[in-house]
Amino acid sequence: MAEKGKFFKRHCKYAEAKIEFIDYKDIHLLKHSLSERFKIMPRRLTGNGKIAQDIVRVAIKRARHMALIPYAAGRDSVG
């Protein structure tokens, strides 16, 4: 039989660093919550708390609107 995967509790990066406000201009801090295609990663993968995830979501949307982060990275079209 296959062994069950070992799961570990993820901790909120922003709560551990005691960050109360996430600025949309701080791209390096926001990249923790973005995938390689610049999609917002869910809480279950990043380990963010609910309040921190809501603040990150708003900050990413503001950064996209100001063209600091692309909306989506497209695939290379073959053909």
BALOBA-1460 file (C-alpha; in Angstrom, 3 decimals):
// residues 79
<rec num="1" residu="m" x="0.000" y="0.000" z="0.000"/>
<rec num="2" residu="a" x="1.075" y="3.497" z="-0.674"/>
<rec num="3" residu="e" x="1.993" y="5.590" z="2.316"/>
<rec num="4" residu="k" x="-0.028" y="8.665" z="3.007"/>
<rec num="5" residu="g" x="1.777" y="11.925" z="2.306"/>
<rec num="6" residu="k" x="3.288" y="13.731" z="5.232"/>
<rec num="7" residu="f" x="1.467" y="17.015" z="5.604"/>
<rec num="8" residu="f" x="2.733" y="19.927" z="7.601"/>
<rec num="9" residu="k" x="1.022" y="23.054" z="8.827"/>
<rec num="10" residu="r" x="1.841" y="26.091" z="6.737"/>
<rec num="11" residu="h" x="2.214" y="29.364" z="8.574"/>
<rec num="12" residu="c" x="1.263" y="32.800" z="7.393"/>
<rec num="13" residu="k" x="4.389" y="34.609" z="6.239"/>
<rec num="14" residu="y" x="2.849" y="38.006" z="6.922"/>
<rec num="15" residu="a" x="1.661" y="37.157" z="10.446"/>
<rec num="16" residu="e" x="5.092" y="35.784" z="11.403"/>
<rec num="17" residu="a" x="6.774" y="38.983" z="10.191"/>
<rec num="18" residu="k" x="4.040" y="41.046" z="11.945"/>
<rec num="19" residu="i" x="3.195" y="42.908" z="8.734"/>
<rec num="20" residu="e" x="-0.135" y="44.716" z="9.102"/>
<rec num="21" residu="f" x="-0.177" y="46.556" z="5.772"/>
<rec num="22" residu="i" x="0.929" y="45.112" z="2.441"/>
<rec num="23" residu="d" x="1.820" y="47.826" z="-0.056"/>
<rec num="24" residu="y" x="0.969" y="47.226" z="-3.710"/>
<rec num="25" residu="k" x="4.284" y="48.813" z="-4.739"/>
<rec num="26" residu="d" x="6.328" y="46.139" z="-2.916"/>
<rec num="27" residu="i" x="6.541" y="43.594" z="-5.742"/>
<rec num="28" residu="h" x="9.051" y="41.318" z="-3.973"/>
<rec num="29" residu="l" x="6.651" y="40.798" z="-1.076"/>
<rec num="30" residu="l" x="3.719" y="40.089" z="-3.408"/>
<rec num="31" residu="k" x="5.594" y="37.519" z="-5.518"/>
<rec num="32" residu="h" x="5.315" y="35.069" z="-2.611"/>
<rec num="33" residu="s" x="1.579" y="34.831" z="-3.359"/>
<rec num="34" residu="l" x="1.846" y="34.638" z="-7.164"/>
<rec num="35" residu="s" x="2.403" y="31.591" z="-9.346"/>
<rec num="36" residu="e" x="4.915" y="31.514" z="-12.205"/>
<rec num="37" residu="r" x="2.092" y="32.633" z="-14.514"/>
<rec num="38" residu="f" x="1.265" y="35.549" z="-12.189"/>
<rec num="39" residu="k" x="-1.968" y="34.057" z="-10.909"/>
<rec num="40" residu="i" x="-2.951" y="34.573" z="-7.282"/>
<rec num="41" residu="m" x="-2.186" y="31.392" z="-5.354"/>
<rec num="42" residu="p" x="-4.849" y="30.059" z="-2.951"/>
<rec num="43" residu="r" x="-4.522" y="30.112" z="0.820"/>
<rec num="44" residu="r" x="-4.081" y="26.349" z="1.053"/>
<rec num="45" residu="l" x="-0.843" y="26.581" z="-0.950"/>
<rec num="46" residu="t" x="0.649" y="29.744" z="0.529"/>
<rec num="47" residu="g" x="-0.479" y="29.237" z="4.118"/>
<rec num="48" residu="n" x="-1.743" y="32.796" z="4.441"/>
<rec num="49" residu="g" x="-4.421" y="33.650" z="6.944"/>
<rec num="50" residu="k" x="-7.813" y="34.881" z="5.769"/>
<rec num="51" residu="i" x="-7.190" y="38.538" z="6.556"/>
<rec num="52" residu="a" x="-3.694" y="38.494" z="5.043"/>
<rec num="53" residu="q" x="-4.983" y="36.744" z="1.903"/>
<rec num="54" residu="d" x="-7.663" y="39.418" z="1.437"/>
<rec num="55" residu="i" x="-5.090" y="42.199" z="1.813"/>
<rec num="56" residu="v" x="-2.716" y="40.447" z="-0.614"/>
<rec num="57" residu="r" x="-5.536" y="39.993" z="-3.141"/>
<rec num="58" residu="v" x="-6.385" y="43.691" z="-3.097"/>
<rec num="59" residu="a" x="-2.704" y="44.686" z="-3.296"/>
<rec num="60" residu="i" x="-2.107" y="42.407" z="-6.297"/>
<rec num="61" residu="k" x="-5.149" y="43.779" z="-8.091"/>
<rec num="62" residu="r" x="-3.950" y="47.333" z="-7.471"/>
<rec num="63" residu="a" x="-0.461" y="46.473" z="-8.717"/>
<rec num="64" residu="r" x="-1.951" y="44.963" z="-11.862"/>
<rec num="65" residu="h" x="-4.025" y="48.068" z="-12.454"/>
<rec num="66" residu="m" x="-0.887" y="50.233" z="-12.131"/>
<rec num="67" residu="a" x="0.940" y="47.861" z="-14.556"/>
<rec num="68" residu="l" x="3.521" y="46.756" z="-11.973"/>
<rec num="69" residu="i" x="2.479" y="43.100" z="-12.388"/>
<rec num="70" residu="p" x="1.104" y="41.583" z="-15.608"/>
<rec num="71" residu="y" x="-2.457" y="40.257" z="-15.605"/>
<rec num="72" residu="a" x="-1.449" y="36.882" z="-17.030"/>
<rec num="73" residu="a" x="1.619" y="35.391" z="-18.652"/>
<rec num="74" residu="g" x="0.533" y="33.692" z="-21.847"/>
<rec num="75" residu="r" x="1.835" y="30.426" z="-23.196"/>
<rec num="76" residu="d" x="4.196" y="30.370" z="-26.148"/>
<rec num="77" residu="s" x="1.991" y="29.645" z="-29.112"/>
<rec num="78" residu="v" x="3.280" y="26.759" z="-31.218"/>
<rec num="79" residu="g" x="2.308" y="26.591" z="-34.848"/>
